[in-house]
Amino acid sequence: MIRELGWEKSVKRLERLMRLKSFPVAFTLFENKNEMNEIPFLRRVNHKSTLCQLLNLARNSDWTVGAELKDFTSVMCPSIIGLTDIPQFMKDGTFRSLVWTKNRADGKIYENSIPRVPIGKYEAVAVAPLVYNPFDPDIILIYANPAQMMLLINSLQFEDYEVMQFFCVGESSCSDAIARCINTGKPSLTIPCFGERRYGHAQDDELVMALPPNLLDKTLKGMKSLYNRGIRYPISPAGAETDLIRQFPTAYSEQERIEKIKGNDNRLLLGITGGVASGKSTVALMLEELGAPIIDFDILSRIVVEPNKPAWEDIVGFFGKQVLNEEDSTIDRKRLREIVFQDMEKRKKLENFIHPRLLTEFHKQIEQIADKTPGAIIQVIIPLLIETSLQAMFDHLLMVYVPEEEQIERIVNRDRTTRNHAIKIIQTQLSVEDKKGYCDLLIDNSGSVEESRTQAKVIWKKLKKIQEERKNK
């Protein structure tokens, strides 16, 4: 059964995010070779071929191509995908010892280590560019360079993390990608072997990963989340001789600052985040009434970019005077947002100008509150707290959220903008569900004011209890 909505949208997103040079390949095995005849535009090569030749025709020449046992150059390729067994001179190590091992004993170990699809079930194979939705694939093959593969691995690990273990038998490495993935149902990465580079034209910098089809959407979701955090391909070098302090997330490079911010007076730092127009400030005011002073990063961001301050000078130096209000030379925040809205690199550049100064001002205000009220529960409103990797500074994270439709309606009414523009604004941030995974405290702000206030009181009691228990340890 072919995927109902097709593969085109997913493949296009993958190609755009990874910048692939060749088509992701749909790979499938048939129990009855006649089933191949049902595939539109399928070709049969008119000479004997290797499996890697067929893959090359699919990923680089745009072919949909099929083969059965008699179409292969030798039994080696079809034996890996379960179309036939290998003869005794291969099983006893003689074949491998002709080139690849010192002696027959090593050759036998080599041969026995090669994973193969079990014999007896399949009669034929077909490969094609996945984007054309040619058939329901058993696996998807992706060829990419090491940096692209690292992004692919990170994307697979983003949710439900597990250590990924890969193998390389050496020659016949297609078995490590294809057979291993089919047999285990797990992603399998390997280094294309001499044969695939000579006969299948795999390039010097290419690796190959076989991916179970049901993991492609998970991969894309993880890749999009990483993209929103600035992790994307190509990877821009930070500079070998550059001071990297500003390039690292806070948790990596500012351990001393984090320790100072958290202090030793039993203060408790609560980071408040949430999607745009979710009502973070409203909830914060409720907690302030209960005794939690507020630090608002939106206000801090205005302070640090006041005219002639270092951040202001960096911004004007990079973006030009087009981002200034003519009457007072203050930053035109709306104009600046429009510039960085669709450009991740410019947005990251702006963050690098502002965030170090923000943190300095933040630390200053934290100490002012702590001097006045030792052991305070201090709430800090940061809309992009997760996106800017500031979680390490806080003891607890509170997520304020509303359903996306309500977000859209609020943005349209607040900004007097269109629904499509509101959706684009929402999409520049992590999704509500992604953010929830980082936060141990949640407030659903879609109900009445009193319902939100009731939730705020429950959270306040919980925070006071946590603080008291910590004090008594």
WOTA-V228544 format. One record per residue. N is the residue number from 1. RES is the residue in one small letter. BURIAL is # if it has 16 or more other C-alpha atoms within 10 Angstrom, else .. Layout:
n/res/burial
N/RES/BURIAL
N/RES/BURIAL
This chain:
n/res/burial
1/m/.
2/i/.
3/r/.
4/e/.
5/l/.
6/g/#
7/w/#
8/e/.
9/k/.
10/s/#
11/v/#
12/k/#
13/r/.
14/l/#
15/e/.
16/r/.
17/l/#
18/m/#
19/r/.
20/l/#
21/k/.
22/s/#
23/f/#
24/p/#
25/v/#
26/a/#
27/f/#
28/t/#
29/l/#
30/f/#
31/e/.
32/n/.
33/k/#
34/n/.
35/e/.
36/m/#
37/n/.
38/e/.
39/i/.
40/p/.
41/f/.
42/l/#
43/r/.
44/r/.
45/v/.
46/n/.
47/h/.
48/k/.
49/s/#
50/t/#
51/l/#
52/c/#
53/q/#
54/l/#
55/l/#
56/n/#
57/l/#
58/a/#
59/r/#
60/n/.
61/s/.
62/d/.
63/w/#
64/t/#
65/v/#
66/g/#
67/a/#
68/e/#
69/l/#
70/k/.
71/d/#
72/f/#
73/t/.
74/s/.
75/v/#
76/m/#
77/c/#
78/p/#
79/s/#
80/i/#
81/i/#
82/g/#
83/l/#
84/t/#
85/d/#
86/i/.
87/p/.
88/q/.
89/f/.
90/m/#
91/k/#
92/d/#
93/g/#
94/t/#
95/f/#
96/r/#
97/s/#
98/l/.
99/v/.
100/w/.
101/t/#
102/k/.
103/n/.
104/r/#
105/a/.
106/d/#
107/g/#
108/k/#
109/i/.
110/y/#
111/e/#
112/n/.
113/s/.
114/i/#
115/p/#
116/r/#
117/v/#
118/p/#
119/i/.
120/g/.
121/k/.
122/y/#
123/e/#
124/a/#
125/v/#
126/a/#
127/v/#
128/a/#
129/p/#
130/l/#
131/v/#
132/y/.
133/n/#
134/p/#
135/f/#
136/d/#
137/p/#
138/d/#
139/i/#
140/i/#
141/l/#
142/i/#
143/y/#
144/a/#
145/n/#
146/p/.
147/a/#
148/q/#
149/m/#
150/m/.
151/l/#
152/l/#
153/i/#
154/n/#
155/s/#
156/l/#
157/q/#
158/f/#
159/e/.
160/d/.
161/y/.
162/e/.
163/v/.
164/m/.
165/q/.
166/f/.
167/f/.
168/c/#
169/v/#
170/g/#
171/e/#
172/s/#
173/s/#
174/c/#
175/s/#
176/d/#
177/a/#
178/i/#
179/a/#
180/r/#
181/c/#
182/i/#
183/n/.
184/t/.
185/g/#
186/k/#
187/p/#
188/s/#
189/l/#
190/t/#
191/i/#
192/p/#
193/c/#
194/f/.
195/g/#
196/e/#
197/r/.
198/r/.
199/y/.
200/g/#
201/h/#
202/a/#
203/q/.
204/d/.
205/d/.
206/e/#
207/l/#
208/v/#
209/m/#
210/a/#
211/l/#
212/p/#
213/p/#
214/n/.
215/l/#
216/l/#
217/d/.
218/k/#
219/t/#
220/l/#
221/k/#
222/g/#
223/m/#
224/k/#
225/s/#
226/l/#
227/y/#
228/n/#
229/r/#
230/g/#
231/i/#
232/r/#
233/y/.
234/p/.
235/i/.
236/s/.
237/p/.
238/a/.
239/g/.
240/a/.
241/e/.
242/t/.
243/d/.
244/l/.
245/i/.
246/r/#
247/q/.
248/f/.
249/p/.
250/t/#
251/a/.
252/y/.
253/s/.
254/e/#
255/q/.
256/e/.
257/r/#
258/i/#
259/e/.
260/k/.
261/i/#
262/k/#
263/g/#
264/n/.
265/d/.
266/n/#
267/r/#
268/l/#
269/l/#
270/l/#
271/g/#
272/i/#
273/t/#
274/g/#
275/g/#
276/v/#
277/a/#
278/s/#
279/g/#
280/k/#
281/s/#
282/t/.
283/v/#
284/a/#
285/l/#
286/m/#
287/l/#
288/e/#
289/e/.
290/l/.
291/g/.
292/a/#
293/p/#
294/i/#
295/i/#
296/d/#
297/f/#
298/d/.
299/i/.
300/l/#
301/s/#
302/r/.
303/i/.
304/v/#
305/v/#
306/e/.
307/p/#
308/n/.
309/k/.
310/p/.
311/a/#
312/w/#
313/e/.
314/d/#
315/i/#
316/v/#
317/g/.
318/f/.
319/f/.
320/g/.
321/k/.
322/q/.
323/v/#
324/l/#
325/n/.
326/e/.
327/e/.
328/d/.
329/s/.
330/t/#
331/i/#
332/d/.
333/r/.
334/k/.
335/r/.
336/l/#
337/r/.
338/e/.
339/i/.
340/v/.
341/f/.
342/q/.
343/d/.
344/m/#
345/e/.
346/k/#
347/r/#
348/k/#
349/k/.
350/l/#
351/e/.
352/n/#
353/f/#
354/i/#
355/h/#
356/p/#
357/r/#
358/l/#
359/l/#
360/t/.
361/e/#
362/f/#
363/h/#
364/k/.
365/q/#
366/i/#
367/e/#
368/q/.
369/i/#
370/a/#
371/d/.
372/k/.
373/t/.
374/p/.
375/g/#
376/a/#
377/i/#
378/i/#
379/q/#
380/v/#
381/i/#
382/i/#
383/p/#
384/l/#
385/l/#
386/i/#
387/e/#
388/t/#
389/s/.
390/l/#
391/q/#
392/a/#
393/m/#
394/f/#
395/d/.
396/h/#
397/l/#
398/l/#
399/m/#
400/v/#
401/y/#
402/v/#
403/p/.
404/e/#
405/e/.
406/e/.
407/q/#
408/i/#
409/e/#
410/r/#
411/i/#
412/v/#
413/n/.
414/r/.
415/d/.
416/r/.
417/t/.
418/t/.
419/r/.
420/n/.
421/h/.
422/a/#
423/i/#
424/k/.
425/i/#
426/i/#
427/q/.
428/t/.
429/q/#
430/l/#
431/s/.
432/v/#
433/e/.
434/d/.
435/k/#
436/k/#
437/g/.
438/y/.
439/c/#
440/d/.
441/l/#
442/l/#
443/i/#
444/d/#
445/n/#
446/s/#
447/g/.
448/s/.
449/v/.
450/e/.
451/e/.
452/s/#
453/r/#
454/t/.
455/q/#
456/a/#
457/k/.
458/v/.
459/i/#
460/w/#
461/k/.
462/k/.
463/l/#
464/k/.
465/k/.
466/i/.
467/q/#
468/e/.
469/e/.
470/r/.
471/k/.
472/n/.
473/k/.
